[in-house]
Amino acid sequence: MDGGSTMKSFVLLVVFLFAAVPAALAEKRVALVIGNNAYEEVPKLQKAVEDARSVSAALTRLGFDVDTGEDLTRRQLNTKFSNFIKRIEPGDTAFFFFSGHGVVIGGQNILLPVDIVAPDNEDLVRDEGHVVDDLLQRVKDKGARVSMFVLDACRNNPFAASGRKSIGGTRGLRVVDPPSGTFVLMAAGSGQEALDRLSDSDTNPNSVFTRALLPLLETPGMTHVELAKSVQQTVKETAKSIGHDQQPAFYDQITGLVTLSGDIATPEQAKADGATQDPVVTDTNAAAAAGDMALTEWNAVKDVRSIGALKKFAGKYPSSAYADYARALIADLEAAALKEEEAKRTLELQKRQEEEKTRQEQETAALQKGVSGEGADEEPAIKERSTTVTRVRAGWFVIMGSYPHADIGRAKQRAKRLKGSGYEIKIIDTDDYNTLTNGYYSVVMGPFRRAQALSQLNDMQQHVGDAYIKEVR
């Protein structure tokens, strides 16, 4: 065989082995591991630093060049991440682990340094924190073959606990859409709280999530998807033991399967080891083919943002790697729809109030016009109380405006307008009732039982934005 043929055969062999993604053949393994406990202005944590130390030790044993940081300020975290990016070269495997506080602002997941302040506006948090999507893209841009992000940062919103204005989502992080070649594992699903510990007497040095993760990192032949599924199951059962709902979420854009410890087991190896379960697929193309149908449908529905389509997908492929993504996206869309509906109701109420304000201004203008002698067709101000004011029995009333005794003309104008709409309206003198403030004429409907008054109020607020109910006696 000549030299050219030999070289060609060697190149083909390298390409074939590289496609199988065994851990041992990665060009270089680099990792950045961060643990933040000592937050200055938001609640401190107990397990994050020890989480970082434990994960660093495991990754070092797996052949990673690990850089570890503890209780980092914004500037220190910037420096650590900048150095991490510099160490990544095309074809490398990059691993990032963060244990600490995170928060969702404007749909973005933001990791917090220990010197983050408890602010009164979201922009400051976004500027002082570290946006996960930006970090994902920076690693991707360096040409890393595989990027793995593990985030134990889904705890309660630290700003809600600070006693100041609520900033960001209530708890947890949101669903992510990682770039190709990237795998993201989060300690809890969208909107869930990740436990720092099971109780104050919990002596385990690690958080509930990290203690489940550690032994799996070094399990020989375990793929990244198997690792995520195993972590999900263990954490869910552990949290459930104290009545808490926590299920880690993962988002996978890696083609094929990746292991951190050893190669993926072949069917022959599985048989030789006496394995009773189905062997892991070793061929990257075969693995991709097995998920082709789910992946094809997922690509068709993920950008449509249809809750119905996403629910149908999750029901059809409940065990797919994309099912958790679909369920998290459903939760986000439902929350957004609820928020939009609340905003719509608020706008409608504001519109009714503005219309009522306009009507009141028009009534005032008409009254002033009548007092000045203009507008002969306007109804004159009422001077005789006996013809305009009614004494009614006690009960619950809908009150649709109160006017000083000197403005009885305005009270009658409102009463006339509402009577013209078909309502039975009365004007009463508040001086006659113990539960009302003296000195006013009030336009009312009633008396009713309280439930009837509430029902009438709901209808009347379409006409009078400031209507309310009151027990009169």
C-alpha positions as CSV (number, residue, x, y, z in Angstrom):
1,M,0.0,0.0,0.0
2,D,1.5,3.4,-1.0
3,G,1.8,6.4,1.4
4,G,-1.2,8.2,-0.1
5,S,-3.5,5.2,0.5
6,T,-2.2,4.7,4.0
7,M,-2.9,8.4,4.9
8,K,-6.4,8.2,3.3
9,S,-7.3,5.1,5.3
10,F,-6.0,6.8,8.5
11,V,-8.1,9.9,7.9
12,L,-11.3,7.8,7.3
13,L,-10.7,5.9,10.5
14,V,-10.3,9.1,12.5
15,V,-13.5,10.5,11.0
16,F,-15.4,7.3,11.8
17,L,-14.3,7.3,15.4
18,F,-15.0,11.0,15.9
19,A,-18.6,10.6,14.7
20,A,-19.3,8.1,17.5
21,V,-18.6,10.9,20.1
22,P,-16.7,8.8,22.7
23,A,-15.5,10.8,25.6
24,A,-11.9,9.7,25.3
25,L,-11.5,11.2,21.7
26,A,-12.6,14.8,22.4
27,E,-9.9,17.1,21.3
28,K,-9.8,18.9,24.7
29,R,-12.1,19.2,27.7
30,V,-12.5,22.5,29.4
31,A,-14.8,23.4,32.3
32,L,-15.9,26.4,34.3
33,V,-17.5,25.7,37.7
34,I,-19.1,28.5,39.8
35,G,-20.7,28.3,43.3
36,N,-22.1,31.4,45.0
37,N,-23.3,31.4,48.6
38,A,-22.3,34.7,50.1
39,Y,-24.8,37.1,48.5
40,E,-24.6,40.6,50.0
41,E,-28.1,42.1,49.6
42,V,-30.3,39.0,48.7
43,P,-30.7,35.8,50.7
44,K,-27.6,33.7,51.2
45,L,-27.4,30.1,50.2
46,Q,-25.8,27.2,52.1
47,K,-24.9,24.5,49.5
48,A,-23.8,26.3,46.3
49,V,-20.0,26.5,47.1
50,E,-19.8,22.9,48.1
51,D,-21.8,22.0,45.0
52,A,-19.1,23.7,42.9
53,R,-16.3,21.9,44.8
54,S,-17.9,18.5,44.3
55,V,-18.6,19.0,40.6
56,S,-15.1,20.4,40.0
57,A,-13.5,17.3,41.6
58,A,-15.7,14.9,39.5
59,L,-14.9,16.8,36.3
60,T,-11.2,16.8,37.1
61,R,-11.3,13.0,37.4
62,L,-13.0,12.9,34.0
63,G,-10.1,14.6,32.4
64,F,-11.5,18.2,32.2
65,D,-9.2,21.2,32.7
66,V,-11.4,22.8,35.4
67,D,-11.4,26.4,36.5
68,T,-13.4,26.9,39.7
69,G,-14.8,30.1,41.3
70,E,-16.5,30.7,44.6
71,D,-18.6,33.7,45.8
72,L,-17.8,35.8,42.7
73,T,-18.7,39.4,42.2
74,R,-19.8,40.6,38.8
75,R,-16.3,41.7,37.7
76,Q,-14.8,38.4,39.0
77,L,-17.5,36.4,37.2
78,N,-16.9,38.4,34.0
79,T,-13.2,37.6,34.2
80,K,-13.8,33.9,34.8
81,F,-16.1,33.5,31.9
82,S,-13.8,35.5,29.6
83,N,-11.0,33.2,30.4
84,F,-13.2,30.2,29.9
85,I,-14.1,31.4,26.4
86,K,-10.5,32.0,25.6
87,R,-9.6,28.4,26.5
88,I,-12.2,26.9,24.1
89,E,-11.0,25.8,20.6
90,P,-12.9,24.3,17.7
91,G,-13.8,20.7,18.4
92,D,-13.5,21.0,22.2
93,T,-16.0,19.8,24.8
94,A,-17.0,22.7,27.0
95,F,-18.8,22.2,30.4
96,F,-20.2,25.1,32.5
97,F,-21.8,24.5,36.0
98,F,-23.4,27.3,38.1
99,S,-24.9,26.9,41.5
100,G,-26.4,30.1,43.0
101,H,-29.2,32.5,42.5
102,G,-30.9,33.1,39.1
103,V,-33.9,35.1,38.0
104,V,-36.2,35.5,34.9
105,I,-36.5,39.0,33.6
106,G,-38.2,39.8,30.3
107,G,-38.2,36.2,29.3
108,Q,-34.4,35.9,29.8
109,N,-32.6,33.7,32.4
110,I,-30.1,35.7,34.4
111,L,-27.4,34.3,36.7
112,L,-26.6,36.6,39.7
113,P,-23.1,37.5,41.2
114,V,-22.8,37.9,44.9
115,D,-22.6,41.7,44.8
116,I,-26.0,42.1,43.0
117,V,-28.0,44.8,44.6
118,A,-31.7,44.6,45.5
119,P,-32.9,47.1,42.9
120,D,-36.2,48.9,42.1
121,N,-36.0,48.2,38.4
122,E,-35.4,45.2,36.2
123,D,-32.9,46.9,33.8
124,L,-30.3,47.2,36.6
125,V,-30.5,43.4,37.3
126,R,-30.2,42.7,33.6
127,D,-27.1,44.9,33.3
128,E,-25.5,43.6,36.5
129,G,-26.3,39.9,36.0
130,H,-25.3,37.4,33.3
131,V,-27.8,36.4,30.6
132,V,-27.7,32.6,30.0
133,D,-28.6,32.9,26.3
134,D,-25.6,35.2,25.8
135,L,-23.3,32.7,27.5
136,L,-24.6,29.8,25.4
137,Q,-24.0,31.7,22.2
138,R,-20.4,32.8,23.1
139,V,-19.4,29.2,23.7
140,K,-21.1,28.2,20.4
141,D,-19.3,30.9,18.5
142,K,-15.9,29.5,19.6
143,G,-16.7,26.3,17.7
144,A,-17.0,23.9,20.6
145,R,-18.1,20.5,19.3
146,V,-20.2,19.8,22.5
147,S,-21.3,22.4,25.0
148,M,-22.9,21.3,28.3
149,F,-24.5,23.8,30.7
150,V,-25.7,22.6,34.1
151,L,-27.6,25.3,36.1
152,D,-28.6,24.7,39.7
153,A,-30.1,28.2,39.9
154,C,-33.8,27.6,39.9
155,R,-34.4,28.7,43.5
156,N,-37.0,31.3,44.7
157,N,-36.7,34.8,43.3
158,P,-34.2,36.5,45.7
159,F,-35.7,39.9,45.0
160,A,-39.2,38.9,46.1
161,A,-37.6,37.8,49.4
162,S,-35.7,41.1,49.8
163,G,-38.8,43.0,50.8
164,R,-38.5,45.5,47.9
165,K,-40.5,45.9,44.7
166,S,-40.9,42.5,43.0
167,I,-38.4,42.1,40.2
168,G,-38.6,39.2,37.7
169,G,-40.5,35.9,37.8
170,T,-41.8,34.5,41.1
171,R,-39.4,31.5,41.0
172,G,-37.2,29.3,38.9
173,L,-35.8,29.8,35.4
174,R,-37.7,29.5,32.1
175,V,-37.4,27.2,29.1
176,V,-34.3,27.8,26.9
177,D,-33.8,27.3,23.2
178,P,-30.1,26.3,23.0
179,P,-28.0,26.6,19.8
180,S,-26.9,23.4,18.0
181,G,-24.4,21.2,19.7
182,T,-25.6,22.4,23.1
183,F,-27.1,20.6,26.0
184,V,-28.7,22.4,29.0
185,L,-29.7,20.7,32.2
186,M,-31.6,22.8,34.8
187,A,-32.3,21.9,38.4
188,A,-36.0,22.4,38.0
189,G,-38.7,22.8,35.4
190,S,-40.0,26.2,34.2
191,G,-41.5,28.1,37.1
192,Q,-40.5,25.4,39.7
193,E,-38.4,26.1,42.8
194,A,-35.2,24.0,43.2
195,L,-34.5,23.0,46.8
196,D,-31.2,24.2,48.3
197,R,-31.8,21.5,51.1
198,L,-34.6,19.3,52.3
199,S,-34.7,20.9,55.7
200,D,-32.7,23.0,58.2
201,S,-31.4,19.7,59.6
202,D,-30.3,18.3,56.2
203,T,-26.6,17.3,56.7
204,N,-25.9,16.5,53.0
205,P,-23.3,19.0,51.8
206,N,-24.9,19.3,48.4
207,S,-28.2,20.7,47.1
208,V,-31.0,18.2,46.2
209,F,-30.1,18.5,42.5
210,T,-26.3,18.3,42.7
211,R,-26.3,15.3,45.1
212,A,-28.3,13.4,42.4
213,L,-26.0,14.6,39.6
214,L,-22.6,13.8,41.1
215,P,-22.6,9.9,40.9
216,L,-24.0,10.0,37.4
217,L,-21.3,12.2,36.0
218,E,-18.8,9.4,36.4
219,T,-21.0,6.4,35.5
220,P,-19.2,4.6,32.7
221,G,-21.1,4.5,29.4
222,M,-24.0,6.7,30.5
223,T,-25.1,9.1,27.7
224,H,-26.0,12.7,28.4
225,V,-29.7,12.0,27.8
226,E,-29.7,9.0,30.2
227,L,-27.9,11.2,32.8
228,A,-30.6,13.8,32.5
229,K,-33.5,11.3,32.7
230,S,-31.9,9.7,35.8
231,V,-31.4,13.0,37.5
232,Q,-35.0,13.9,36.8
233,Q,-36.3,10.7,38.4
234,T,-34.0,10.9,41.5
235,V,-34.7,14.6,42.2
236,K,-38.4,14.2,41.6
237,E,-38.7,11.3,44.1
238,T,-36.4,13.1,46.7
239,A,-38.4,16.3,46.6
240,K,-41.7,14.5,46.7
241,S,-40.6,12.9,50.0
242,I,-41.2,16.3,51.7
243,G,-44.2,17.2,49.5
244,H,-42.3,19.4,47.1
245,D,-42.7,19.5,43.3
246,Q,-39.3,19.6,41.5
247,Q,-38.4,17.9,38.3
248,P,-35.2,18.9,36.4
249,A,-35.6,20.0,32.8
250,F,-33.2,19.5,29.9
251,Y,-32.9,20.9,26.4
252,D,-30.9,18.9,23.9
253,Q,-29.5,20.2,20.6
254,I,-26.6,17.7,20.4
255,T,-26.8,15.4,17.4
256,G,-26.1,11.8,18.5
257,L,-25.1,10.7,22.0
258,V,-22.3,11.9,24.3
259,T,-20.7,10.2,27.3
260,L,-18.5,11.9,30.0
261,S,-17.1,8.6,31.3
262,G,-16.1,5.8,28.9
263,D,-17.6,4.9,25.6
264,I,-21.2,4.1,24.9
265,A,-21.9,0.4,25.5
266,T,-22.3,-1.7,22.3
267,P,-25.0,-4.4,22.1
268,E,-22.3,-7.0,22.3
269,Q,-20.8,-5.5,25.4
270,A,-24.3,-5.3,27.0
271,K,-24.8,-9.0,26.3
272,A,-21.4,-9.9,27.7
273,D,-22.2,-8.0,30.8
274,G,-25.5,-9.9,31.2
275,A,-27.5,-6.7,30.9
276,T,-31.3,-7.3,30.9
277,Q,-32.3,-3.9,29.6
278,D,-32.2,-2.8,26.0
279,P,-28.7,-1.8,24.9
280,V,-28.0,1.8,24.1
281,V,-27.8,2.7,20.5
282,T,-24.2,3.3,19.5
283,D,-24.4,4.4,15.9
284,T,-25.0,8.2,15.7
285,N,-27.1,7.8,12.5
286,A,-29.2,5.1,14.1
287,A,-29.9,7.2,17.1
288,A,-30.8,10.2,15.0
289,A,-33.1,8.0,12.9
290,A,-34.9,6.7,16.0
291,G,-35.7,10.3,16.9
292,D,-36.4,11.6,13.4
293,M,-40.2,11.5,13.7
294,A,-40.3,13.3,17.0
295,L,-37.6,15.8,15.9
296,T,-39.4,16.5,12.6
297,E,-42.7,17.2,14.3
298,W,-41.0,19.3,17.0
299,N,-39.4,21.5,14.4
300,A,-42.8,21.9,12.8
301,V,-44.6,23.0,16.1
302,K,-42.0,24.8,18.2
303,D,-42.1,28.1,16.3
304,V,-45.9,28.1,15.8
305,R,-46.4,28.9,19.5
306,S,-49.8,27.1,19.5
307,I,-50.8,25.7,22.9
308,G,-53.0,23.1,21.2
309,A,-50.3,21.9,18.8
310,L,-47.7,21.7,21.7
311,K,-50.1,19.7,23.9
312,K,-50.8,17.3,21.0
313,F,-47.0,16.8,20.5
314,A,-46.3,16.2,24.2
315,G,-49.1,13.7,24.3
316,K,-47.9,11.9,21.2
317,Y,-44.2,11.8,22.3
318,P,-44.3,11.9,26.1
319,S,-40.9,10.3,26.5
320,S,-39.2,12.3,23.8
321,A,-36.4,14.6,24.8
322,Y,-38.5,17.5,23.4
323,A,-41.6,16.7,25.5
324,D,-40.3,18.6,28.5
325,Y,-39.5,21.5,26.3
326,A,-43.0,21.4,24.9
327,R,-44.6,21.3,28.3
328,A,-42.4,24.2,29.6
329,L,-43.3,26.2,26.5
330,I,-47.0,25.5,27.1
331,A,-46.6,26.9,30.6
332,D,-44.9,30.1,29.3
333,L,-47.6,30.6,26.6
334,E,-50.5,30.1,29.1
335,A,-48.9,32.5,31.6
336,A,-48.4,35.1,28.7
337,A,-52.1,34.7,27.6
338,L,-53.3,35.2,31.2
339,K,-51.2,38.3,31.5
340,E,-52.5,39.7,28.2
341,E,-56.1,39.0,29.3
342,E,-55.5,40.9,32.6
343,A,-54.0,43.8,30.7
344,K,-57.0,43.8,28.4
345,R,-59.4,44.0,31.3
346,T,-57.4,46.8,32.8
347,L,-57.6,48.8,29.6
348,E,-61.3,48.3,29.3
349,L,-61.8,49.5,32.9
350,Q,-59.6,52.5,32.2
351,K,-61.7,53.3,29.1
352,R,-65.0,53.1,31.1
353,Q,-63.5,55.4,33.7
354,E,-62.4,57.9,31.1
355,E,-65.8,57.8,29.5
356,E,-67.5,58.4,32.8
357,K,-65.1,61.3,33.6
358,T,-66.0,62.8,30.2
359,R,-69.7,62.5,31.0
360,Q,-69.2,64.1,34.4
361,E,-67.4,67.0,32.8
362,Q,-70.2,67.4,30.3
363,E,-72.8,67.4,33.1
364,T,-70.8,70.0,35.0
365,A,-70.5,72.2,31.8
366,A,-74.3,71.9,31.2
367,L,-75.1,72.8,34.8
368,Q,-72.8,75.9,34.6
369,K,-74.4,76.8,31.4
370,G,-77.9,76.6,33.0
371,V,-76.8,78.7,35.9
372,S,-75.5,81.5,33.6
373,G,-78.9,81.6,31.8
374,E,-77.7,80.0,28.6
375,G,-79.5,77.1,27.0
376,A,-83.2,77.6,27.5
377,D,-83.9,74.0,26.8
378,E,-81.7,72.8,29.7
379,E,-83.7,71.5,32.7
380,P,-83.4,74.1,35.5
381,A,-81.7,73.3,38.8
382,I,-84.1,71.8,41.4
383,K,-84.8,73.9,44.4
384,E,-87.6,72.0,46.0
385,R,-86.2,69.0,48.0
386,S,-89.7,67.4,48.2
387,T,-89.8,66.9,44.4
388,T,-86.3,65.4,44.0
389,V,-85.2,63.6,47.2
390,T,-86.7,60.3,48.4
391,R,-86.6,58.7,51.8
392,V,-86.0,54.9,51.4
393,R,-85.9,52.0,53.8
394,A,-82.6,50.5,54.9
395,G,-80.7,47.9,52.9
396,W,-77.8,47.6,50.4
397,F,-77.7,50.2,47.7
398,V,-75.8,50.8,44.5
399,I,-74.4,54.4,44.7
400,M,-73.7,56.1,41.4
401,G,-72.4,59.5,42.5
402,S,-72.7,61.8,45.4
403,Y,-72.9,65.6,45.1
404,P,-72.8,68.5,47.7
405,H,-76.1,70.0,48.5
406,A,-75.2,73.0,46.4
407,D,-74.9,70.7,43.4
408,I,-78.3,69.0,43.4
409,G,-78.7,69.9,39.8
410,R,-75.8,67.6,38.9
411,A,-77.4,64.8,40.9
412,K,-80.7,65.2,39.1
413,Q,-79.0,65.2,35.7
414,R,-77.2,61.9,36.4
415,A,-80.4,60.4,37.7
416,K,-82.3,61.5,34.6
417,R,-79.7,60.0,32.3
418,L,-79.8,56.7,34.1
419,K,-83.6,56.6,34.2
420,G,-83.5,57.2,30.5
421,S,-81.5,54.0,30.2
422,G,-84.3,52.0,31.9
423,Y,-83.1,51.9,35.5
424,E,-85.1,52.7,38.6
425,I,-83.2,55.6,40.1
426,K,-83.6,57.6,43.3
427,I,-81.9,60.6,44.9
428,I,-81.4,60.5,48.7
429,D,-80.1,63.0,51.2
430,T,-77.1,61.5,53.1
431,D,-78.1,63.5,56.2
432,D,-81.0,61.1,56.8
433,Y,-78.8,58.0,57.2
434,N,-76.3,57.0,59.9
435,T,-74.0,55.1,57.6
436,L,-73.5,57.9,55.0
437,T,-71.4,61.1,55.2
438,N,-73.5,64.2,55.8
439,G,-73.9,67.0,53.3
440,Y,-74.5,65.2,50.0
441,Y,-77.3,64.1,47.6
442,S,-76.6,60.6,46.3
443,V,-77.9,58.9,43.2
444,V,-78.9,55.3,44.2
445,M,-80.6,52.1,43.2
446,G,-82.1,49.9,45.9
447,P,-82.6,48.7,48.5
448,F,-81.3,45.1,47.8
449,R,-79.9,42.2,49.5
450,R,-76.1,42.3,49.3
451,A,-75.9,39.6,46.6
452,Q,-78.5,41.5,44.5
453,A,-76.6,44.7,45.0
454,L,-73.3,43.1,43.7
455,S,-75.1,41.8,40.7
456,Q,-76.6,45.2,39.9
457,L,-73.2,46.9,40.5
458,N,-71.6,44.6,37.8
459,D,-74.2,45.8,35.3
460,M,-74.1,49.5,36.4
461,Q,-70.3,49.8,36.1
462,Q,-70.7,49.7,32.3
463,H,-72.5,53.1,32.6
464,V,-70.9,54.6,35.7
465,G,-67.2,53.7,36.2
466,D,-67.1,54.9,39.9
467,A,-70.3,53.1,41.1
468,Y,-70.0,51.1,44.3
469,I,-72.3,49.4,46.9
470,K,-73.0,50.5,50.4
471,E,-75.3,49.3,53.3
472,V,-77.6,52.2,54.1
473,R,-79.4,52.4,57.5
